[in-house]
Amino acid sequence: MSIRVRSLEVIKTCAVSPHLKRITLCGDDLADFPIDAESGYVKALFHPQGIPVVDADSAKGAVKRSYTVRAFRAATRELDIDFVLHGDFGPASTWATSAGIGDTLAIAGPGPTKLADAKADWFAFFGDLSALPAISVNLQRLPEDALGFAFLEVPSADDCVDLVKPAGMQIEWIVNVNPMAYSGELFQRLETLAWLAGAPYIWIAGEFELMRSARKKLKPLKSEVQGTYVSSYWKIGATQEGLQKAKALEEVKSRLGMS
Ligand SMILES: Cc1cc2nc3c(=O)[nH]c(=O)nc-3n(C[C@H](O)[C@H](O)[C@H](O)COP(=O)(O)OP(=O)(O)OC[C@H]3O[C@@H](n4cnc5c(N)ncnc54)[C@H](O)[C@@H]3O)c2cc1C
């Protein structure tokens, strides 16, 4: 079955922080884009050399890269995506680094939203810069009286940005100047998490190793939490295709009780 491809044009760019670039895409193909997709993801399509796909005809052989719907304004058909400028030669990051007004990009999707269940007693978020867009949407949408923590690992102190959040959500920024070396800091915060009263929703996304350790840690805590989202968004030294293979292997190992 062929995928639905939406052809969009860049109408605005801005630096959210030194390593995070917001690209606003617009186009008539967003006319039927769902209004409740924020925190979900789209697949941006590229040819392996980093050349963006512009329409369905040029989508053959394209690679797909997942990006969170940071914001969508239906009235003006504008979609904001925040790209990490990781500098490691991926087609998506390379394109985003130089993308400017008038450039084109094709996307597929969106997929399901990644929102914490607002009925939880309290909340704990863990993520790096790739997860900051999804965590930002989550924090914005939590009930006003929500309690809990967000631990965010970023590559420089200047990447610690202001976040819209309930007063009871405490933020801790962790700086890891070399994201290509797994720091283990986010997992350490999970290990030492100050447990509040009631059942939390625990939301974790970032590098592959964080996902793997976090799943092991949370497995025996199933009955004590209201819900979890644990996902790897990228893997050190692997393209997104490599990440998908590693995730599939991890699933098999987990089913066989080997991890
Ligand atoms: C559901 C979901 C939502 C996501 N949302 C976002 C989002 O909103 N914004 C965003 O920027 N990313 C997001 N990601 C992560 C993004 O899809 C990956 O980072 C992707 O690999 C980037 O593609 P690329 O073409 O730049 O690099 P690839 O070709 O996939 O990889 C090339 C090299 O870059 C390295 N690399 C890839 N990503 C990073 C990174 N974040 N930091 C450091 N090195 C990296 C790899 O280790 C590899 O060595 C999301 C992923 C998922 C699964």
The ligand as an SDF file (V2000), in Angstrom:
LIG
                    3D

 53 58  0  0  0  0  0  0  0  0999 V2000
    8.6810    8.9440   17.9850 C   0  0  0  0  0  0  0  0  0  0  0  0
    9.9540    9.7590   17.7260 C   0  0  0  0  0  0  0  0  0  0  0  0
    9.9310   11.1410   17.7930 C   0  0  0  0  0  0  0  0  0  0  0  0
   11.1000   11.9010   17.5550 C   0  0  0  0  0  0  0  0  0  0  0  0
   11.0280   13.2660   17.6250 N   0  0  0  0  0  0  0  0  0  0  0  0
   12.1390   14.0060   17.3550 C   0  0  0  0  0  0  0  0  0  0  0  0
   12.0810   15.4510   17.3520 C   0  0  0  0  0  0  0  0  0  0  0  0
   11.0170   16.0650   17.5380 O   0  0  0  0  0  0  0  0  0  0  0  0
   13.2310   16.1300   17.1000 N   0  0  0  0  0  0  0  0  0  0  0  0
   14.4360   15.4670   16.8470 C   0  0  0  0  0  0  0  0  0  0  0  0
   15.4470   16.1380   16.5860 O   0  0  0  0  0  0  0  0  0  0  0  0
   14.5130   14.1240   16.8560 N   0  0  0  0  0  0  0  0  0  0  0  0
   13.4020   13.3830   17.0740 C   0  0  0  0  0  0  0  0  0  0  0  0
   13.4710   12.0150   17.0440 N   0  0  0  0  0  0  0  0  0  0  0  0
   14.7820   11.3980   16.7960 C   0  0  0  0  0  0  0  0  0  0  0  0
   15.1820   11.3840   15.3160 C   0  0  0  0  0  0  0  0  0  0  0  0
   14.2420   10.6310   14.5840 O   0  0  0  0  0  0  0  0  0  0  0  0
   16.5760   10.7370   15.2260 C   0  0  0  0  0  0  0  0  0  0  0  0
   17.5090   11.5210   15.9130 O   0  0  0  0  0  0  0  0  0  0  0  0
   17.0430   10.4970   13.8090 C   0  0  0  0  0  0  0  0  0  0  0  0
   18.0340    9.4960   13.8520 O   0  0  0  0  0  0  0  0  0  0  0  0
   17.6090   11.7300   13.1240 C   0  0  0  0  0  0  0  0  0  0  0  0
   17.8870   11.3960   11.7830 O   0  0  0  0  0  0  0  0  0  0  0  0
   19.2040   11.8650   11.0250 P   0  0  0  0  0  0  0  0  0  0  0  0
   18.9200   11.6090    9.5810 O   0  0  0  0  0  0  0  0  0  0  0  0
   19.5770   13.2460   11.4480 O   0  0  0  0  0  0  0  0  0  0  0  0
   20.3440   10.8730   11.5620 O   0  0  0  0  0  0  0  0  0  0  0  0
   20.5600    9.2920   11.2200 P   0  0  0  0  0  0  0  0  0  0  0  0
   20.8650    9.0820    9.7850 O   0  0  0  0  0  0  0  0  0  0  0  0
   19.3930    8.5130   11.7780 O   0  0  0  0  0  0  0  0  0  0  0  0
   21.8710    8.9800   12.0990 O   0  0  0  0  0  0  0  0  0  0  0  0
   23.1540    9.4650   11.6880 C   0  0  0  0  0  0  0  0  0  0  0  0
   24.0710    9.6270   12.9000 C   0  0  0  0  0  0  0  0  0  0  0  0
   23.5490   10.6620   13.7370 O   0  0  0  0  0  0  0  0  0  0  0  0
   23.4820   10.2520   15.0920 C   0  0  0  0  0  0  0  0  0  0  0  0
   22.2810   10.8620   15.7260 N   0  0  0  0  0  0  0  0  0  0  0  0
   20.9830   10.7000   15.3650 C   0  0  0  0  0  0  0  0  0  0  0  0
   20.1630   11.4090   16.1700 N   0  0  0  0  0  0  0  0  0  0  0  0
   20.9680   12.0140   17.0840 C   0  0  0  0  0  0  0  0  0  0  0  0
   20.7140   12.8640   18.1950 C   0  0  0  0  0  0  0  0  0  0  0  0
   19.4660   13.2390   18.5550 N   0  0  0  0  0  0  0  0  0  0  0  0
   21.7760   13.3170   18.9110 N   0  0  0  0  0  0  0  0  0  0  0  0
   23.0560   12.9540   18.5860 C   0  0  0  0  0  0  0  0  0  0  0  0
   23.3500   12.1360   17.5350 N   0  0  0  0  0  0  0  0  0  0  0  0
   22.3160   11.6700   16.7910 C   0  0  0  0  0  0  0  0  0  0  0  0
   23.3650    8.7220   15.0170 C   0  0  0  0  0  0  0  0  0  0  0  0
   23.8560    8.1240   16.1930 O   0  0  0  0  0  0  0  0  0  0  0  0
   24.1820    8.3820   13.7840 C   0  0  0  0  0  0  0  0  0  0  0  0
   25.5300    8.2290   14.1430 O   0  0  0  0  0  0  0  0  0  0  0  0
   12.3170   11.2420   17.2590 C   0  0  0  0  0  0  0  0  0  0  0  0
   12.3420    9.8330   17.1730 C   0  0  0  0  0  0  0  0  0  0  0  0
   11.1880    9.0940   17.4090 C   0  0  0  0  0  0  0  0  0  0  0  0
   11.2270    7.5800   17.3110 C   0  0  0  0  0  0  0  0  0  0  0  0
  1  2  1  0
  2  3  1  0
  2 52  2  0
  3  4  2  0
  4  5  1  0
  4 50  1  0
  5  6  2  0
  6  7  1  0
  6 13  1  0
  7  8  2  0
  7  9  1  0
  9 10  1  0
 10 11  2  0
 10 12  1  0
 12 13  2  0
 13 14  1  0
 14 15  1  0
 14 50  1  0
 15 16  1  0
 16 17  1  0
 16 18  1  0
 18 19  1  0
 18 20  1  0
 20 21  1  0
 20 22  1  0
 22 23  1  0
 23 24  1  0
 24 25  2  0
 24 26  1  0
 24 27  1  0
 27 28  1  0
 28 29  2  0
 28 30  1  0
 28 31  1  0
 31 32  1  0
 32 33  1  0
 33 34  1  0
 33 48  1  0
 34 35  1  0
 35 36  1  0
 35 46  1  0
 36 37  1  0
 36 45  1  0
 37 38  2  0
 38 39  1  0
 39 40  1  0
 39 45  2  0
 40 41  1  0
 40 42  2  0
 42 43  1  0
 43 44  2  0
 44 45  1  0
 46 47  1  0
 46 48  1  0
 48 49  1  0
 50 51  2  0
 51 52  1  0
 52 53  1  0
M  END
$$$$
